[in-house]
Each structure stands twice: as structure tokens, then as C-alpha cells.
Amino acid sequence: MDLQEVPQERNTTLDGQRKVVYAKDAQGRLRLAPSQGWEVEEIVTTQALSSLHHLSTQALEQVRTGQASSLAYWMHERRMDEALLAQSTGFWRWRVRRHLKPQPFASLSASQLERYAQALGLSVNALKTVPT
């Protein structure tokens, strides 16, 4: 992309901020150029955020009906998936998947709960509850 072609379409998801993209100058060298975003980026970002919100809402309903642990809600609310949560906590992915169920989650030790709480940026008490 040339410097003159850097989009300046005021992407509302950037909330008035600008970001930097690489663009070629007249000599063909890469330069940093400020951008206010573009429409396609805004549409895709909005769809991704909507999908993440749907996942956390769905998880919250599953927690309320006893089909999932509060860990499932917080994982989605913090925009994580099983793989990322496993990486963040050091647990195997299959163990994270298991802990998303209410019964195995209820039997976690204090140190295991602390690892999840730290990865999610929560207190252990907050991890055990969901919003009403």
C-alpha cells in the first residue's frame, strides 16, 4: 500500500484513536503511516466482538442451568478459548476442558483456582461466581 492510499475512514471501533500501518513511500521503502482505520476493518471487528459477546452470554446461561462452571463464563468474558487459557495457566487443554464442567471445577484445589484466577485477572471469589 502506498502512503497516499492509507485508509482514513474513521473506524468507530478505534474510538477516535489512530493506529500505525506500514506503507511504501515514493522510493518504495516501508514507512510507518497513521491510519484512522477503514470500513471493512470496522465491520469485521464489530462482528468478532458480537460473536465473543454471544459466547459469553451463552456460557452465562449454561452456568445458570448447571451445564457449565463459572470458569466457562469467565473464559469467554475475558475473550479466551480453551487453548489460550491452557497456555496461560499451564494446564493441559484437556484439563481445562474438564474444568469447564461444574463438578470437576467444584473439586479444584486452592492453588488450581488461583492459577485460573490469575490468568483471568480475577480474585478466586470472583472466579467462583457469575454476574446476576
Secondary structure, DSSP 8 states (H G I E B T S, - for coil): -BGGG--BS--GGGTT--EEEEEE-TTS-EEEEEE-B-HHHHHHHHHHHHHHHHHHHHHHHHHHTTSS-HHHHHHHHTT--HHHHHHHH---HHHHHHHTSHHHHHT--HHHHHHHHHHHT--HHHHT----
